[in-house]
Amino acid sequence: MLLTAALIVKNEEKFLGSCLASIKDLVDETVIVDTGSTDRSKEIALAAGARLKEMAWTGDFSEARNRALDMARGEWILYIDADETARPGRFAEIRAQLQDSKCVGYYAHLHPRPGYTAYRLLRLFRNAADIRFSGIIHERVWPAIQAHYSESDVGESELTLDHLGYEGDPAVKNARNLPLLHKALRQDPTRVFAWCQLADIYLALGKKRFAERAWRSALALVRSKAQPGLEDYLPYVGLIPWVAEKGGDARELADEAIERFRKNVQIWWLRGRVLMKQEEFEGAIGAFEQVLAFGASGDFDCHVAYDERIFSVLSYDSLAACCFRLGRYAESRHYYELAAAGNPDSLEYRVKGALCARLESR
């Protein structure tokens, strides 16, 4: 048996059927650990032919994930969540790649929200006893890969996934995750991602000072490293707009982030917004032009997902505003026209473009 899909599930009847249908032609079996569903999740799993095991929720995501791995009979594991679906495509080629592989794992491409670019993450890996998840929340298999293999042992797959679960009310997940994050950070206070997730929850709860403390704890960890990790841009993404919103000078922080993450599109975008706020419009134009250049070339950090509008309407709008403030009305009109073409339902861009045309004619 080549490929097993391994899932953990609790009350996922809204998404589970679509998930299982999307992978039925890709995998040889599906194993599901249910941690206490009270909806139709178990019925849906069994109707789709999945092998199901029930276990009591212990507050540890890795424990449940690893229980699913223990059930798997395939040579390879597809790690997928119930609120994700695999895009139809070259399943035969993906399976052939696994059959003729010297790799231990493969990156897939996940679109975290509708309208966002995909980012790379490890979702296919060998079913081996030394590859197991760690971390009670935001569990990862990558540390096990690093402990026993080299990065050259991980290849690239054409598998593309879509995540749908962020579109609902996050309050339930935040209430569940908050105590788990506290516990996880007591166990391992060096996880930048966990600190930033904690900050996001505090911000959603209106506890802004607690959010800032969490971001700054993460930032201190990043600054202590000789080489930044893939997730180390996150405290900058939180703190730059936060400092700017409070009226502080976020430019130094943005410049520091650019030096560390030269190809992170969101960092360049934030730098542009900071410079706009400080009325340094020439510098802001350079930042937004860099964002558009990234979009045209595709040569940017692909471990991060971006709102696709950042490569078009959002940057055009900002460039138009900067040019307008500099009295460069022809350029401003041009960018408003591009923004209007990308968002034809917006009257605002057409009106502003017409204003620029009148000012230009004077």
C-alpha positions in Angstrom: 0.0 0.0 0.0 1.5 3.3 -1.1 -0.3 6.3 0.5 -2.4 6.8 3.7 -4.3 10.0 4.5 -4.1 10.6 8.2 -6.6 12.9 9.9 -7.8 13.9 13.4 -11.4 15.1 13.6 -13.8 16.6 16.0 -17.2 17.9 14.9 -16.2 18.5 11.3 -19.4 17.4 9.5 -19.4 20.7 7.6 -16.1 20.0 5.8 -15.2 16.3 6.2 -17.2 14.9 3.3 -15.6 17.3 0.8 -12.2 16.6 2.2 -12.5 12.8 1.8 -14.1 13.1 -1.6 -11.2 15.3 -2.8 -8.5 12.7 -1.9 -10.3 9.4 -2.8 -8.4 9.1 -6.1 -5.1 10.0 -4.6 -4.8 7.8 -1.5 -5.1 4.1 -0.9 -6.6 4.4 2.5 -7.8 7.0 5.0 -7.4 6.7 8.8 -9.2 9.0 11.1 -8.9 9.6 14.9 -12.0 11.1 16.3 -11.5 13.0 19.5 -15.1 13.3 20.6 -17.4 14.3 17.8 -21.1 14.9 18.7 -22.2 15.6 15.1 -22.2 13.4 12.0 -18.4 13.3 11.5 -18.1 9.6 12.4 -20.9 8.6 10.1 -19.4 10.6 7.2 -16.0 9.0 7.8 -17.4 5.5 7.8 -19.6 6.1 4.8 -16.5 7.2 2.9 -14.7 4.0 3.8 -12.3 5.5 6.3 -10.8 3.4 9.1 -12.0 5.1 12.3 -10.6 5.1 15.8 -12.1 7.0 18.8 -10.0 8.5 21.6 -10.7 10.9 24.4 -9.3 14.4 23.8 -6.3 14.9 26.0 -5.4 18.5 25.1 -2.5 17.3 23.0 -2.8 17.6 19.2 0.4 15.6 18.6 -0.8 12.7 20.6 -3.9 12.4 18.4 -1.9 12.9 15.2 0.6 10.2 16.2 -2.3 7.8 17.0 -3.4 8.2 13.4 0.1 7.5 12.2 0.2 4.3 14.2 -2.9 3.2 12.3 -1.5 3.9 8.9 -0.5 1.0 6.6 0.8 3.0 3.6 4.5 3.6 2.9 3.7 7.3 2.8 1.5 9.6 4.8 -0.6 12.5 3.6 -1.1 14.9 6.5 -4.4 16.7 5.8 -7.1 18.4 7.9 -10.8 17.9 7.6 -11.3 21.5 6.6 -8.9 21.2 3.6 -9.4 19.8 0.2 -7.0 18.6 -2.5 -7.3 20.3 -5.8 -7.9 17.9 -8.6 -4.8 17.5 -10.8 -1.9 15.2 -11.5 -2.6 12.6 -8.9 -1.0 9.9 -11.0 2.2 11.8 -11.3 2.2 12.5 -7.5 1.8 8.8 -6.8 4.5 7.9 -9.3 6.9 10.4 -7.6 6.3 8.6 -4.3 7.0 5.2 -5.8 10.3 6.3 -7.4 11.6 8.5 -4.6 14.8 8.8 -2.6 13.2 11.6 -0.6 11.8 11.3 2.9 9.2 14.0 2.4 7.6 16.4 0.0 6.3 20.0 0.2 2.7 20.6 -0.9 1.2 24.0 -1.6 -1.6 25.3 0.7 -3.9 28.2 0.0 -4.9 29.2 3.5 -7.9 31.3 2.5 -9.8 32.0 -0.7 -7.9 34.7 -2.7 -4.5 34.0 -1.1 -1.4 32.7 -2.7 -0.2 29.2 -1.7 2.7 28.6 0.6 4.9 25.6 0.9 4.7 23.1 3.8 5.6 19.5 4.4 2.4 17.4 4.0 3.8 14.2 2.4 6.3 12.1 4.4 7.4 8.5 4.8 5.6 6.3 7.2 8.6 5.8 9.5 8.8 5.2 13.2 11.2 8.1 13.7 8.9 10.6 12.0 6.3 11.7 14.6 4.6 15.0 15.5 5.6 17.1 18.4 4.0 20.0 20.3 0.7 20.0 22.1 -0.7 22.7 19.7 0.4 23.8 16.2 2.0 20.5 16.1 4.9 19.9 13.7 6.5 16.9 12.0 9.4 19.0 10.7 11.6 18.7 13.8 11.6 14.9 13.5 12.6 15.2 9.9 15.5 17.6 10.9 16.6 15.3 13.6 17.1 12.2 11.4 17.4 13.5 7.8 18.8 16.5 5.9 16.9 19.2 4.1 18.0 17.8 0.8 15.9 14.7 1.5 12.7 16.8 1.1 11.4 17.4 -2.4 8.7 19.3 -4.1 5.3 17.9 -4.9 2.6 19.3 -7.2 -0.1 18.6 -4.6 -2.2 21.7 -3.9 -4.6 22.1 -1.0 -7.2 24.6 -0.1 -8.0 25.5 3.5 -11.6 26.6 4.2 -11.9 26.6 8.0 -10.7 30.2 8.7 -13.9 31.7 7.2 -16.1 31.0 10.2 -16.2 32.5 13.7 -12.8 32.1 15.4 -14.0 32.5 18.9 -14.4 28.8 19.7 -11.0 28.0 18.4 -9.4 30.9 20.3 -11.1 29.8 23.5 -9.7 26.3 23.0 -6.2 27.4 21.9 -5.5 30.1 24.5 -4.8 27.7 27.5 -3.0 25.3 25.1 -0.7 28.0 23.9 0.1 29.0 27.5 1.0 25.4 28.3 3.0 24.9 25.2 5.1 28.1 25.9 5.8 26.9 29.4 7.1 23.7 27.9 9.1 25.4 25.1 9.3 29.2 25.4 11.4 29.4 22.2 8.6 28.9 19.7 8.2 32.2 17.8 5.1 31.0 16.0 3.4 30.1 19.3 4.1 33.6 20.8 2.7 35.2 17.7 -0.4 33.0 17.7 -0.9 34.0 21.4 -0.6 37.7 20.3 -3.2 37.3 17.7 -5.7 35.8 20.2 -5.0 38.5 22.7 -5.6 41.1 19.9 -8.9 39.4 19.0 -9.9 39.6 22.7 -9.1 43.3 22.9 -6.1 42.7 25.2 -3.8 44.8 23.2 -1.0 45.3 25.8 -0.8 41.5 26.3 -0.6 41.1 22.5 2.3 43.6 22.3 4.1 41.7 25.1 3.7 38.4 23.2 5.0 40.0 19.9 8.0 41.5 21.7 8.8 38.2 23.3 8.8 36.6 19.9 10.9 39.5 18.5 13.5 39.0 21.2 13.8 35.4 20.2 14.2 36.3 16.5 16.9 38.9 17.3 18.9 36.3 19.3 19.3 34.0 16.2 22.2 34.0 13.8 19.9 33.0 11.0 16.1 33.6 10.9 13.7 30.7 10.6 10.8 30.5 8.2 8.3 31.8 10.8 10.5 34.5 12.2 8.9 37.3 10.1 5.7 37.0 12.1 6.5 39.4 15.1 7.4 42.1 12.6 4.1 41.7 10.8 2.3 42.1 14.1 4.4 44.9 15.6 5.0 47.2 12.6 1.3 48.2 12.2 0.8 48.1 15.9 3.6 50.7 16.5 2.5 52.8 13.6 -1.1 52.8 14.9 0.0 54.1 18.3 1.8 57.0 16.5 5.3 55.5 17.0 8.1 55.4 14.5 7.8 52.0 12.9 10.3 52.7 10.1 13.3 51.4 12.0 11.4 48.2 12.7 10.3 47.9 9.1 13.9 48.5 7.9 15.2 45.8 10.2 12.6 43.4 8.9 13.6 44.1 5.3 17.2 43.3 6.1 16.2 40.0 7.5 13.5 39.0 5.1 14.4 40.5 1.7 11.8 38.6 -0.3 8.9 38.7 2.1 6.2 40.6 0.2 4.2 41.5 3.3 7.2 43.2 4.9 7.7 45.4 1.8 4.0 46.2 1.8 4.1 47.3 5.5 7.2 49.4 4.9 5.4 51.2 2.1 2.4 51.9 4.4 4.7 53.1 7.2 6.4 55.5 4.8 3.1 56.8 3.5 2.0 57.5 7.0 5.2 59.5 7.5 4.5 61.3 4.2 7.7 60.0 2.7 6.0 59.3 -0.5 9.0 58.7 -2.8 10.2 55.9 -0.5 6.7 54.4 -0.2 6.5 54.4 -4.0 9.7 52.4 -4.2 8.3 49.8 -1.7 5.0 49.3 -3.6 6.9 49.1 -6.9 9.0 46.3 -5.3 5.8 44.5 -4.3 4.5 44.7 -7.9 7.9 43.5 -9.2 7.7 40.4 -6.9 4.3 39.7 -8.3 5.5 40.0 -11.9 8.5 37.7 -11.4 7.1 35.3 -8.8 10.5 35.4 -7.1 9.4 35.9 -3.5 9.3 34.0 -0.3 7.0 31.1 -1.0 6.8 29.9 2.6 4.4 32.8 3.2 0.8 33.2 1.9 -0.2 36.7 0.6 -3.5 38.3 -0.2 -3.4 38.2 -4.0 -4.7 41.8 -4.2 -1.4 43.0 -2.8 0.1 42.3 -6.3 -2.6 44.5 -8.0 -5.4 46.6 -6.6 -4.0 47.2 -3.2 -0.6 48.4 -4.5 -2.1 50.4 -7.4 -4.4 52.2 -4.9 -1.4 53.1 -2.6 0.8 54.1 -5.6 -2.0 56.3 -6.9 -2.4 58.0 -3.5 1.4 58.6 -3.2 1.6 60.1 -6.7 -1.4 62.3 -6.0 0.2 63.7 -2.9 3.4 64.5 -4.9 1.3 66.3 -7.6 2.1 63.7 -10.2 -1.4 63.5 -11.5 -0.8 61.6 -14.7 0.8 58.8 -12.8 -1.9 58.9 -10.2 -4.6 58.6 -12.8 -2.8 55.7 -14.4 -2.7 53.7 -11.1 -6.3 54.5 -10.3 -7.3 53.2 -13.8 -5.4 50.0 -13.1 -7.1 49.7 -9.7 -10.5 50.3 -11.3 -9.8 47.6 -13.9 -9.0 45.2 -11.1 -12.0 46.2 -9.1 -14.7 47.3 -11.6 -17.4 47.5 -9.0 -15.5 50.3 -7.2 -16.9 53.8 -8.1 -14.2 55.3 -5.9 -11.3 54.5 -8.2 -13.2 55.9 -11.3 -14.0 59.1 -9.5 -10.5 59.6 -8.3 -9.1 58.8 -11.7 -11.4 61.4 -13.2 -10.2 64.0 -10.7 -6.6 63.3 -11.6 -7.4 63.8 -15.3 -8.9 67.2 -14.5 -6.0 68.3 -12.4 -3.6 66.9 -15.1 -5.2 69.0 -17.8 -4.6 72.2 -15.8 
